[in-house]
Every structure is written in C-alpha cells, then in structure tokens.
C-alpha cells in the first residue's frame, strides 16, 4: 500500500449504511494498516452531552450530528483488527465543508492525531482513546474535541491510518458534522455560567415580546423554533451565503452577530424579511399575523426571496431564532419610547406649528412607541473586555452602519456609561434609550425658533424582556441607564455630548414660569369599541387668575411615532382661578368607536398633544402622550389531558367587542406540538358576539409547552393569546 494519503486506495470504499454509522466493504488482506469498517456517531449520547438532541437533523432517519465547540465528541470506530497504540497511528483530517480552498493557516482545516491521553484542547483540536470494547477489542471509543475558538459551520473529515510505511484513508464526507458556539464551555466567548439563563436564552423555543405603548403594554408570544426542520441549515445559509461572512471570521461571535443583524433584513443582499410600516400589506402577510420564525424562514428558503412583511418585533423574533440555532445566547428586548436620532445629536427635536401639530415635513427624528431589538451574550475582546455581558444587535433597517443596514453589537455597559465611540453603533443605541426630547415653536423658515419644553425623561421609559424561566416581564432599564434626573444620568449625558461632534445648540429658552401646570388625564383599560375621554387638567399654582388658550389634539400614530390622520381637535380658552378649590379647569373631548374606529386596524395607538399659551405672558407649553385602546384576548380550553403521542382536543374563542359585524374572520394557531401553523376560517362574527373553533394536536415531547393563537378580520386585527400546559 502506498504512502500518498491524499488519494484513498481504490480498494477501500466507505459506504453509508443509515442511522448511525458508515461502513467499509473490505477487499484486502489482514496485514498492513488498520482498515476502518464503521463509525458510530453516538447521536443520542452526543446529543445529550452537547444539548443538541432536539435539533430536527439529529432525529431524522439519516441524521446529521450537531455538536458544540470546546466539548468532547464521542465516536466508536470499528477496525478490522485490534488497535495497537504502539504500532498503529490514526489521524482525523477535518475540513470546513463550505470552502474549496481549506488550509491549515486560516483554521479551515485541521490534522488531529489520535493520542493516548487527552489534552486541554484550548485553541487546538485534540483526539484521544477513551477505551476499547471488552466484548469486541476491534472497537475503539475515541473523544475528539474541537477547539473553543473553532469556526462554526459544517465540517467533514477523513480518517488516515498508518502502520509502518503503509497507509490508508477512509472518507466520512458523506456524514458532515455541524459545530456550534458553546455557552456551556467556560473558555468560549459566549459562555454563560447560569443553567437557568442557558435554558432560556439558548434552548427555549418559545418566548414573549412586548408591543403596544408604555401606558398600555401588549404581551406577544413568539415561537422561535430554532430546533425545527431547516432552522439550523437556514441560519448558516444567512451567515455564509446571504451575508457572505468570510469563513475565517465565523469563529468570532462579534462578527457573526453583526453580520446576522444585516442578513435578517431585506435592503442589503436580499435578506429574510422585507419591512412595511404602512397599512397596505397586499402581496404579503401583515406583520401582526406572524406567530413565529419557522414559517418565515421556511418561506424564505423555499422562494429565495425576502418574506413580506415585517416590523421590528418580527426582525427580532427571526434574529433570536438564528442566533440561538447556532449557539449564541440571544433574547429580544423591548424599549418603550425608543428614539430614532437621525442627526446623531443625542436630542430628539420636534417642531410645532401654531395649530399644535408636529410639522412632519421638517421632522427627521422620531420616537417609536416601542422598538424591539436583540441582546446577545458574549465577551468583547475587540474592546479588551473579556467578561461576558449583553450586547445590542438590531436587524430592523433604520440607519446605515458601514454602508449597510446593520446595528451592533453595542455593549450595554458602554451605553449606560455614555461611551458612545465604542464599536459598534453605540451612539445610536445610546440615543434610543437616553436622548433628550426637545419641543421647538416654529414661526417660519427665516424666523428663530423658541424652545417650548425640554423633556429629559421621555426617552427609554421602560426597557424589558422575558424573565428567565418565567412567563413574565423583567425590567432591565437599569442595565441601560442610570435613574432619570439622577446626577449619574446627567453626568453620563454630558459625557456623551462632549464626545459627539454635532452637539445640538439650544437657544431662545423659555422664561422660568411654573405657576400653571398641565397634566393629561387618560382613562386606562379601554377595550376597542368602547367610548373614551381625553382631558387636559390645568392647575393654577400661582397667586392670581390666568387666562389660558389650549389646543387639544388626538392623532392616530403608528408605533414608529409617525402621526397619521387627525381624530379630534378641541380649541378652548379657560380662565383658571387661583382660589384653592376652584383652581383647576379641564379641556376635554369624548370619542366613540365611530370617531376613531377607522384608525385602529393594526396597532390602535393615539398621540394626545396639547399646545397651550398663557395670555399676557410669553409662556407657551407643549406636551404629548400616547394612549392605546386594548383588544380582547383569545381564550383557550383543553378538552383532554395532554399526554405525549396522544391526540388532544382544544377550543379557542373570543368575543367581538365592536358595534359592527366582523368579516373574513380567521384564526391562526401555532405551537411546538403542531407540525405547521393552522389556519381556520370563521367568516362573519356579529357585533358583541363570541366565536370559537376547535382543533386537535398531538404532543411530541414531555414537559412545559405553549400554544398561541391569533384572530384577524377586515375590521379588527391583532387579537391574540397563548396557553401554557404540561405534557
């Protein structure tokens, strides 16, 4: 037998045989180097050890092994004779499957000799003999450990055997291995020490996000499904083909997460989700109708085109799926009153006309009622920070970063400390949570503006995520910012402004007038379809009477902060007495469903604004707040006790809250026990009547599970609910 290991001897053929192994058809004598008969990939054992047993490709009839770097992989090798450590040498030749020019210099190829004792494996591949089989001495148990900084992706390998001057090669390229990031490995940059955090941010397939507004939050269940069919493959497709990250950078979670933030959106290189912030979703699915990432990614793989349509929480849901699939701990985060600072001034500036209306054509900055981004957990060696912590990444295409729509990773710690020059996009994230909101009275293009009001507490009112191990909200605002109006918060703001090259100058300050106070009064817990009242309370805290002119407006607004149609407008002049007991006046308006119903099709949020002036003074006031009417919840009823592999009957229902008939009603139902999203049509639903549908499902796993449902119609959308249950 020859010495050329690059060309396997044609007499040695490796043939796949199915579930667990590859087998050789021998055509040789018993002398010479070891001949490999089969390899057992130990799918069950490796899956449990590496926490990868839930991946669909690990459970297929012809499975693909999925493991995590920095952790030993178990194999059983069957040779044609007993392995002799003193005279036989065995080496594994690993190569990244995605590259045609793999080499040792860029770590896309590795030669791993089989040794008698284990090595620490940090930064290097290692392989050692664990044991031999007592019943069959020709079977050897080996442990192969990819380095803790191994490139993540699909690897293939050959096995070389040598005895003296003779050698043979056996190819396992028909059975590739996925190697992922490893949050369980203490030397991996994505390591998390806490089991509960790993379970939540790596292994959990369902979670919660929050939408709505700060005053009326909306809890939304999302199915990530990172272990389901095609999810792992599509995640690497995004990384390597859509975003085209160089393979040598695929070991670095900083570069990987930054690239994925670009790959999930469509503007660059036709990524996964196409955004749409209008009310016209023809040709696609309205963002509020998605229940999870699996349908989106499967549609993307099938059509090879961006999926229509998404908004911020859809981007965040898909990005969570992709990051968790490849082993990066990830969670979606909602920030209420999140700023979009287009001028990089660290201020959000609003120009108001004499009618109390924001001048949209002059408006470049905005404040989203809520915005959902992601956090990923990792060290930042590029910042000389080896301690692991949360980093912001954002797939919603808002601003260009290095010429593309991507954002992060930005260190949450750097954001809190005002270190806005730290890479990547830290200044943008800082403004999202801690910019100052400034209202200017606009008198014309050639006239100076007057500062009406500066609000240092309006941005980043609440930053939250799902609590680990609990189906409830965790307030993480303090991770991003010091308490509002605290000395630390103001010092941090001034520190950030000093680092900024475009500090926004503020002129024409108001005189110090505080004898008249304005407050909004908004009634909570209004369900869509009901009447509601909006009022401004005017309090005279001075020692004389004042006359006040007030314009109170109610405008429809989308969640990005862009005003839509005018719903109501009231102009009144009030004399506010200074006498105790009679020093409060109100300007108010009452709205019925027929006043506001045409403006609540999707997110049902209104902007309440007040422009007021105090007669015989130079004082002008402008304030605004948001108000959201609530939608009813879907209710679930189980008719059978859930048990694995047994059919369960269930019902979902909800009551139409509107004073009119709903048309083209549909329920969408999804969960880990359902192979695909169910769509059930119900047609018309009469005013104030309840509709229900029944369905069946069969649990495939034991433990806690979740089913979610949505209802949509022409007149009313975004009705949802979810149910947790034990199997």
C-alpha positions in Angstrom: 0.0 0.0 0.0 1.4 3.5 -0.9 2.2 6.5 1.3 0.0 9.0 -0.6 -2.7 9.9 2.0 -4.3 12.5 -0.3 -5.6 9.7 -2.6 -7.5 6.9 -0.8 -6.7 3.4 -2.1 -9.5 2.5 -4.5 -9.8 -0.9 -2.8 -11.1 0.8 0.3 -14.7 2.1 -0.2 -16.6 3.9 2.5 -20.4 3.3 2.1 -23.1 5.0 4.2 -25.4 2.4 5.8 -28.1 4.6 7.5 -28.8 5.7 11.0 -25.6 5.7 13.0 -22.5 4.7 11.1 -20.6 4.4 7.8 -19.2 1.0 6.7 -16.4 -0.2 4.6 -16.6 -3.1 2.1 -13.2 -4.7 2.6 -11.1 -6.1 -0.2 -7.7 -6.6 1.4 -5.6 -9.0 3.4 -5.3 -8.8 7.2 -1.8 -7.3 7.1 -0.9 -3.6 6.9 -2.6 -0.6 8.4 -5.9 -0.6 10.2 -8.9 -0.9 8.0 -12.0 1.0 9.1 -15.2 -1.0 9.0 -17.6 1.5 10.5 -18.0 4.6 12.6 -20.7 5.0 15.2 -21.6 8.7 15.6 -23.3 8.2 19.0 -26.1 10.6 18.2 -28.0 10.0 21.4 -25.0 10.3 23.7 -23.5 13.3 21.9 -26.9 15.0 21.6 -27.5 14.8 25.3 -23.9 15.8 26.2 -23.9 18.8 23.8 -27.6 19.8 24.4 -28.3 19.3 20.7 -30.6 16.3 20.8 -33.7 18.5 19.9 -32.3 19.6 16.5 -34.5 18.1 13.8 -31.5 16.9 11.7 -30.4 14.9 14.8 -33.7 13.0 14.8 -34.0 12.3 11.0 -33.8 8.8 9.6 -30.4 9.7 8.2 -29.3 12.1 10.9 -26.6 14.8 10.9 -24.5 15.2 14.0 -24.7 18.6 15.8 -22.2 19.4 18.5 -20.7 22.4 20.3 -17.1 23.5 20.2 -14.8 23.1 23.1 -16.6 19.9 24.2 -15.5 16.3 23.5 -17.4 14.4 20.8 -17.8 10.6 21.3 -17.2 8.2 18.4 -16.9 4.4 18.2 -14.5 3.2 15.5 -14.6 -0.5 14.3 -11.4 -1.7 12.7 -10.6 -5.0 11.1 -8.2 -5.9 13.9 -7.3 -4.7 17.4 -5.9 -1.2 17.6 -2.3 -1.1 18.9 -1.3 2.3 20.2 2.5 1.4 19.9 2.4 0.5 16.3 -0.8 2.0 14.7 -1.3 5.6 14.1 -4.7 7.2 13.4 -5.4 10.8 12.4 -8.5 12.7 11.6 -8.4 15.3 8.8 -11.1 17.9 9.5 -12.1 20.4 6.8 -14.8 23.0 6.6 -17.4 21.7 4.1 -18.2 25.2 2.8 -14.8 26.1 1.5 -13.0 24.8 -1.6 -9.5 26.1 -0.6 -9.3 25.0 3.0 -5.8 25.2 4.6 -4.2 24.9 8.0 -3.1 28.6 8.0 -6.7 30.0 8.3 -8.0 27.3 10.6 -10.4 25.9 8.0 -8.5 22.6 8.1 -7.0 20.6 10.9 -5.0 17.4 11.2 -5.8 15.7 14.6 -3.7 12.7 15.6 -5.3 10.1 17.9 -3.4 10.1 21.2 -3.4 8.0 24.3 -4.2 10.8 26.7 -6.4 13.9 26.5 -5.1 17.5 26.2 -6.7 20.7 27.3 -7.9 21.4 23.8 -7.9 25.2 24.2 -7.2 26.7 20.8 -6.3 23.3 19.3 -8.1 20.2 18.1 -7.4 17.1 20.1 -8.3 13.4 19.9 -7.7 10.6 22.4 -8.5 7.0 23.0 -11.2 6.7 25.7 -11.4 2.9 25.9 -11.7 -0.3 23.9 -14.7 -2.6 23.9 -14.4 -5.5 26.3 -16.7 -7.7 24.0 -15.0 -6.6 20.8 -11.4 -5.5 21.0 -11.6 -4.1 17.5 -14.0 -1.4 18.6 -12.3 1.8 20.0 -14.0 4.6 21.8 -12.5 8.0 20.9 -13.1 11.6 22.0 -12.5 14.4 19.6 -12.6 17.9 20.9 -12.9 20.9 18.6 -11.1 24.0 19.9 -13.0 26.5 22.0 -12.5 29.1 19.2 -13.4 26.7 16.3 -15.0 28.1 13.2 -18.7 27.4 13.5 -20.2 25.6 10.5 -20.4 22.3 8.7 -17.3 20.2 9.0 -16.3 16.9 7.2 -13.5 14.6 7.9 -11.3 11.8 6.6 -9.6 9.1 8.7 -6.0 8.2 8.0 -4.5 5.0 9.4 -0.8 4.1 9.2 1.3 1.2 10.2 5.0 1.5 9.4 5.3 2.8 5.9 1.8 1.7 4.8 -1.2 3.9 5.0 -4.9 4.0 4.1 -7.6 6.7 4.1 -11.3 6.4 4.8 -13.7 9.2 4.0 -16.6 10.3 6.2 -17.5 13.3 4.0 -21.0 11.8 3.4 -21.7 12.4 7.1 -20.9 16.0 7.9 -20.9 17.5 11.4 -22.3 20.8 12.5 -20.2 22.6 15.1 -21.8 25.4 17.0 -20.9 28.1 19.6 -20.9 26.6 23.1 -22.4 28.6 26.0 -21.6 25.6 28.3 -17.8 25.9 27.6 -16.0 28.2 30.2 -13.4 29.3 27.6 -15.9 30.0 24.8 -16.6 33.7 24.3 -20.4 33.1 24.6 -20.1 31.1 27.9 -22.9 31.6 30.4 -22.4 30.3 33.9 -26.0 30.0 35.0 -28.0 27.0 33.8 -31.3 28.9 34.0 -30.0 31.6 31.7 -28.7 29.0 29.2 -32.0 27.2 29.2 -33.9 30.4 28.5 -31.6 32.1 26.0 -30.2 29.1 24.1 -32.6 26.2 24.5 -36.1 27.8 24.8 -38.2 27.5 21.6 -40.9 29.9 22.7 -40.9 33.3 24.4 -42.5 36.7 24.9 -42.1 40.1 23.5 -43.9 43.3 24.3 -45.5 45.8 22.0 -48.2 48.5 22.5 -47.3 51.6 24.4 -45.7 52.4 27.7 -49.1 53.2 29.2 -50.8 50.1 27.7 -48.4 47.3 27.1 -49.2 44.3 24.9 -47.7 40.9 25.6 -47.0 38.9 22.5 -46.0 35.2 22.4 -43.4 34.2 19.7 -42.4 30.7 18.6 -38.6 30.7 17.8 -38.5 27.0 16.9 -34.7 27.0 16.5 -34.6 23.2 16.6 -37.2 22.6 14.0 -36.7 21.4 10.4 -34.5 23.7 8.2 -33.8 26.2 11.0 -30.2 25.3 11.6 -29.5 25.0 7.9 -31.1 28.3 7.1 -29.2 30.0 9.9 -25.9 29.1 8.3 -27.3 30.0 4.9 -27.9 33.5 6.1 -24.4 33.7 7.6 -22.4 32.3 4.7 -24.4 32.9 1.5 -26.7 35.8 2.2 -24.4 37.9 4.3 -21.2 36.2 2.9 -19.2 36.5 6.0 -15.7 35.2 5.4 -15.2 31.7 6.9 -12.2 32.7 9.0 -14.4 35.2 10.8 -17.1 32.6 11.7 -15.3 31.8 14.9 -15.9 35.3 16.3 -19.4 35.9 17.8 -18.9 39.6 17.5 -18.5 39.5 13.7 -21.1 36.7 13.3 -23.8 38.5 15.3 -23.1 41.8 13.4 -23.4 40.0 10.1 -26.7 38.3 11.1 -28.2 41.7 12.0 -27.8 42.6 8.3 -28.8 39.2 6.9 -32.2 39.2 8.5 -33.4 42.4 6.8 -34.0 42.8 3.0 -32.4 46.1 1.9 -28.9 44.6 1.8 -28.3 41.4 -0.3 -32.0 40.4 -0.2 -32.1 39.1 3.4 -35.0 37.3 5.1 -37.7 39.9 5.9 -39.0 42.9 3.9 -40.2 45.7 6.1 -43.5 47.6 5.7 -44.7 50.4 8.0 -47.8 51.3 6.1 -51.3 49.9 6.4 -51.2 48.3 3.0 -49.9 44.7 3.2 -51.2 43.4 -0.1 -49.0 40.8 -1.6 -47.8 39.5 1.7 -48.6 38.8 5.4 -49.3 41.7 7.8 -46.6 41.7 10.4 -49.2 41.3 13.2 -50.3 38.0 11.8 -47.0 36.2 12.2 -46.8 33.7 15.2 -43.2 32.8 14.9 -40.0 32.5 12.9 -40.4 29.0 11.4 -42.9 29.9 8.8 -40.9 33.0 7.8 -37.6 31.1 7.4 -39.2 28.2 5.6 -40.8 30.6 3.1 -37.5 32.3 2.6 -35.7 29.0 1.9 -38.4 27.9 -0.5 -38.8 31.1 -2.5 -35.3 32.5 -2.1 -36.9 35.9 -1.8 -37.5 38.3 1.1 -40.6 37.4 3.0 -43.4 40.1 3.1 -43.8 41.7 5.6 -42.1 42.5 8.9 -41.7 45.2 11.5 -39.3 45.4 14.5 -40.6 42.5 16.6 -40.6 40.2 13.5 -37.0 41.1 12.8 -36.2 40.5 16.5 -38.0 37.2 16.6 -36.2 35.8 13.5 -32.8 37.1 14.7 -33.4 35.3 18.1 -34.1 32.1 16.2 -31.0 32.3 14.1 -28.6 33.2 17.0 -30.0 30.5 19.3 -29.8 28.0 16.5 -26.0 28.4 16.0 -25.4 28.7 19.8 -25.2 32.4 20.6 -27.4 33.2 23.6 -29.9 35.8 22.5 -33.1 37.5 23.7 -35.5 40.1 22.3 -35.7 43.4 24.2 -38.5 46.0 24.0 -37.7 49.6 24.7 -40.8 51.9 25.2 -40.4 55.4 23.8 -37.4 54.5 21.8 -35.7 57.3 20.0 -34.6 57.3 16.4 -31.9 60.0 16.3 -31.2 60.6 12.6 -28.9 63.6 13.2 -26.7 61.9 15.8 -27.3 64.9 18.0 -28.4 62.9 21.1 -31.6 65.0 21.1 -34.9 64.3 19.5 -36.3 67.6 18.2 -39.9 68.3 17.4 -41.1 71.5 15.6 -44.6 72.6 16.4 -46.8 74.9 14.3 -49.4 77.4 15.7 -52.1 74.7 15.4 -50.3 72.5 17.8 -49.4 70.0 15.1 -45.9 68.4 14.7 -44.6 69.6 11.3 -44.0 66.3 9.7 -42.2 67.6 6.6 -39.5 69.1 8.8 -39.3 66.1 11.1 -36.4 63.7 10.7 -36.1 62.4 14.3 -38.8 60.3 15.8 -39.8 58.4 18.9 -41.2 54.9 18.5 -44.0 53.9 20.9 -41.9 50.8 21.3 -39.0 49.3 19.5 -37.8 45.7 19.7 -34.1 44.7 19.2 -31.9 41.9 20.4 -29.3 41.3 23.0 -26.6 38.7 22.5 -24.3 37.4 25.3 -20.5 37.4 24.7 -17.1 38.7 25.6 -15.7 41.7 23.7 -12.0 41.0 23.1 -12.1 43.7 20.4 -12.8 46.2 23.3 -10.3 44.4 25.6 -13.3 43.2 27.7 -13.1 39.5 28.5 -16.0 39.5 30.9 -19.2 38.3 29.2 -22.1 40.6 29.1 -25.1 41.6 26.9 -24.6 43.3 23.6 -27.3 45.0 21.5 -27.8 43.9 17.9 -30.7 45.1 15.8 -32.0 43.8 12.4 -34.6 46.4 11.9 -33.2 48.6 9.0 -33.1 52.1 10.5 -29.7 53.6 9.7 -26.7 52.6 7.7 -23.7 51.3 9.5 -20.5 50.9 7.5 -22.7 51.3 4.4 -25.2 48.6 5.3 -28.4 48.3 7.4 -27.0 46.6 10.4 -26.5 47.5 14.0 -24.2 46.3 16.8 -23.0 44.6 18.7 -23.0 47.6 21.1 -22.1 46.9 24.7 -25.0 47.6 27.0 -22.4 48.6 29.7 -20.9 51.1 27.2 -24.4 52.5 26.5 -25.0 53.0 30.2 -21.7 54.7 30.7 -22.1 57.0 27.7 -19.1 55.6 25.9 -20.6 56.4 22.5 -17.4 55.9 20.5 -17.2 52.2 21.4 -17.9 50.0 18.4 -20.4 49.2 17.1 -23.2 51.8 16.8 -23.1 52.6 20.5 -24.1 56.3 19.9 -27.2 55.3 18.0 -28.3 52.8 20.8 -27.5 55.4 23.5 -29.8 57.9 21.8 -32.5 55.2 21.5 -32.7 55.0 25.3 -31.4 58.2 26.7 -31.7 61.2 24.3 -33.4 64.4 25.4 -36.7 65.2 23.9 -37.0 68.9 22.8 -40.0 70.8 21.5 -39.5 73.9 19.4 -42.1 76.5 18.4 -41.6 77.1 14.7 -42.5 80.5 13.3 -41.2 80.2 9.7 -38.1 79.5 7.7 -36.5 82.9 8.4 -37.6 83.2 12.0 -35.8 82.0 15.1 -37.4 79.0 16.9 -38.5 79.1 20.5 -37.8 76.3 22.9 -41.1 75.3 24.3 -40.0 72.4 26.5 -37.2 70.1 27.2 -38.1 66.6 28.5 -35.2 64.6 29.9 -37.4 61.6 31.0 -39.4 60.9 27.8 -37.0 58.5 26.1 -36.4 54.9 27.2 -39.2 54.9 29.8 -39.1 51.1 30.1 -36.7 48.5 28.7 -37.9 45.0 29.3 -37.5 41.3 28.3 -38.9 38.0 29.3 -37.6 36.8 32.7 -35.5 33.6 32.6 -37.6 30.6 33.5 -40.8 32.6 34.0 -43.6 33.8 31.7 -43.4 37.3 32.9 -41.7 40.6 32.2 -38.3 41.6 33.6 -37.5 45.3 33.8 -33.9 45.8 32.6 -34.0 49.6 32.3 -31.2 50.0 34.8 -28.8 47.9 32.6 -29.0 50.7 30.0 -29.3 53.9 32.0 -29.0 55.5 35.4 -32.2 56.7 37.1 -33.7 59.7 35.3 -32.7 63.1 36.7 -30.0 61.4 38.9 -26.6 63.1 38.9 -25.1 60.0 37.3 -27.6 60.1 34.4 -27.0 63.8 33.7 -23.2 63.4 34.0 -23.4 60.5 31.5 -25.4 62.6 29.1 -22.9 65.4 29.3 -20.1 63.0 28.8 -21.8 61.6 25.7 -22.4 65.1 24.3 -18.8 66.0 24.7 -17.8 63.0 22.6 -20.3 64.0 19.9 -19.2 66.1 17.0 -22.7 67.5 16.3 -23.9 68.9 19.6 -27.3 70.5 19.1 -27.3 74.1 20.2 -30.3 75.2 22.2 -31.4 78.9 22.0 -34.3 81.1 22.9 -35.1 79.4 26.2 -38.4 79.9 27.9 -38.6 82.3 30.8 -38.9 80.5 34.1 -42.7 80.2 34.5 -44.2 77.5 36.6 -47.4 78.9 38.0 -49.6 77.0 35.5 -49.3 73.2 35.4 -50.7 70.9 32.6 -51.4 67.2 33.0 -53.1 64.7 30.7 -55.9 62.5 32.1 -56.3 59.3 30.2 -58.6 56.5 31.3 -56.9 53.2 31.4 -58.1 49.7 30.3 -60.4 50.8 27.4 -61.3 48.0 25.1 -61.6 48.8 21.4 -65.2 49.5 20.6 -65.8 51.4 23.8 -66.1 55.2 24.2 -63.3 57.0 25.9 -62.4 60.5 27.2 -59.2 62.5 26.8 -58.7 65.5 29.0 -56.0 68.1 30.0 -56.1 69.2 33.6 -54.9 72.9 34.1 -53.9 73.8 37.6 -53.2 77.3 38.8 -50.4 77.2 41.4 -49.9 81.0 41.4 -51.4 83.9 43.3 -53.6 85.4 40.6 -56.0 84.4 37.9 -54.7 83.4 34.5 -56.4 83.0 31.1 -55.1 80.0 29.1 -55.6 79.1 25.5 -55.5 75.4 24.7 -55.4 73.3 21.6 -56.0 69.6 22.4 -55.4 67.2 19.6 -55.9 63.4 19.2 -54.0 62.0 16.2 -53.6 58.4 15.0 -50.0 57.4 15.2 -48.1 54.3 14.1 -45.6 52.6 16.5 -42.7 54.3 14.8 -44.0 57.7 16.1 -45.3 59.0 12.8 -48.6 60.8 13.0 -51.5 59.8 10.8 -55.0 61.2 10.5 -56.5 63.7 12.9 -59.1 62.1 15.1 -60.3 65.0 17.2 -59.3 68.6 17.8 -60.6 71.0 20.6 -59.7 74.7 20.9 -60.8 76.4 24.1 -59.9 79.4 26.3 -60.2 79.0 30.0 -59.9 81.4 33.0 -58.2 79.4 35.7 -58.8 81.0 39.1 -56.2 81.0 41.8 -58.5 80.3 44.7 -58.0 76.9 46.4 -60.8 74.5 45.4 -61.5 76.3 42.2 -58.0 76.5 40.7 -58.5 73.5 38.3 -60.0 73.6 34.8 -60.4 70.9 32.1 -60.2 70.9 28.4 -61.6 67.6 27.2 -63.1 65.5 24.4 -65.1 62.3 24.3 -64.7 59.8 21.4 -66.9 57.0 20.3 -65.8 54.0 18.3 -67.2 55.6 15.1 -64.9 58.6 15.8 -61.7 56.5 16.0 -62.6 53.1 14.5 -61.0 53.7 11.1 -57.7 54.3 12.8 -57.3 51.2 14.9 -56.8 48.5 12.3 -53.4 47.4 13.4 -51.7 49.0 16.4 -54.5 51.2 17.8 -52.3 53.9 19.3 -53.2 57.6 19.5 -51.0 60.6 20.1 -52.5 63.1 22.6 -51.0 66.5 22.3 -51.6 69.9 23.9 -50.4 73.3 22.8 -51.2 76.0 25.3 -50.3 79.6 25.9 -50.9 81.8 29.0 -52.3 85.2 28.0 -50.3 88.2 28.9 -47.1 86.2 29.3 -44.5 84.8 26.9 -45.1 81.3 28.2 -46.1 78.6 25.8 -46.4 74.9 26.7 -46.4 71.8 24.5 -46.8 68.2 25.8 -47.8 64.9 24.3 -48.5 61.4 25.4 -49.7 58.2 23.9 -52.9 56.3 24.5 -53.7 52.8 23.4 -57.1 51.1 23.5 -56.8 47.4 24.4 -58.0 44.5 22.3 -59.7 41.4 23.8 -57.7 38.2 24.5 -58.3 34.8 22.9 -59.3 32.2 25.5 -58.2 28.5 25.3 -60.0 25.4 26.6 -58.4 21.9 26.7 -60.9 19.0 26.5 -58.3 16.3 27.2 -55.4 16.0 29.5 -52.2 16.5 27.4 -50.0 13.4 27.1 -47.2 12.5 24.7 -48.2 10.9 21.4 -51.9 11.2 22.3 -54.4 13.4 20.5 -55.7 16.4 22.4 -58.9 18.3 21.6 -58.9 22.0 22.3 -61.0 25.1 21.6 -60.1 28.8 21.1 -62.7 31.7 21.3 -63.0 35.4 21.6 -65.8 38.0 21.9 -66.2 40.6 19.1 -66.0 43.9 21.1 -67.1 46.2 18.2 -70.6 47.5 17.5 -70.4 46.1 14.0 -70.0 42.7 12.2 -66.5 41.4 11.5 -66.0 39.9 8.1 -63.5 37.4 6.7 -62.5 36.2 10.2 -59.6 33.7 10.6 -57.8 32.0 13.5 -54.1 31.1 13.2 -52.9 28.6 15.7 -49.2 27.5 16.3 -47.1 25.6 18.8 -44.3 23.1 19.2 -47.0 20.3 19.2 -48.3 21.4 15.8 -46.3 20.5 12.7 -47.4 23.7 11.0 -49.5 26.8 11.6 -53.2 26.1 11.4 -55.5 28.5 9.6 -59.2 28.2 10.4 -61.8 30.4 8.7 -64.8 31.6 10.7 -66.3 34.1 8.2 -68.6 36.7 9.9 -68.7 37.4 13.6 -71.7 39.5 14.7 -71.4 42.6 16.9 -70.7 41.8 20.6 -70.9 38.0 19.8 -68.5 35.2 20.7 -66.9 33.0 18.0 -65.0 29.8 18.6 -63.2 27.0 16.7 -62.0 23.5 17.7 -58.7 21.9 16.7 -56.6 18.8 17.6 -52.9 18.4 18.3 -50.5 15.6 19.4 -47.7 16.5 21.8 -44.3 15.0 20.7 -42.3 15.9 23.9 -42.9 15.9 27.6 -42.6 19.0 29.8 -43.9 22.5 29.6 -45.3 23.6 26.2 -47.1 26.6 24.7 -49.8 27.1 22.1 -50.5 30.5 20.7 -53.4 31.8 18.6 -54.3 34.9 16.6 -57.5 36.2 15.1 -57.8 38.6 12.2 -60.5 40.1 10.1 -61.1 43.1 7.8 -62.3 45.3 10.7 -60.2 44.0 13.5 -56.7 42.5 13.7 -54.0 41.6 16.2 -56.2 39.6 18.6 -54.0 37.0 20.2 -53.5 34.8 23.2 -51.5 31.8 24.4 -51.8 28.8 26.7 -49.0 27.1 28.7 -49.6 23.4 29.6 -47.6 20.4 30.9 -47.3 17.2 29.0 
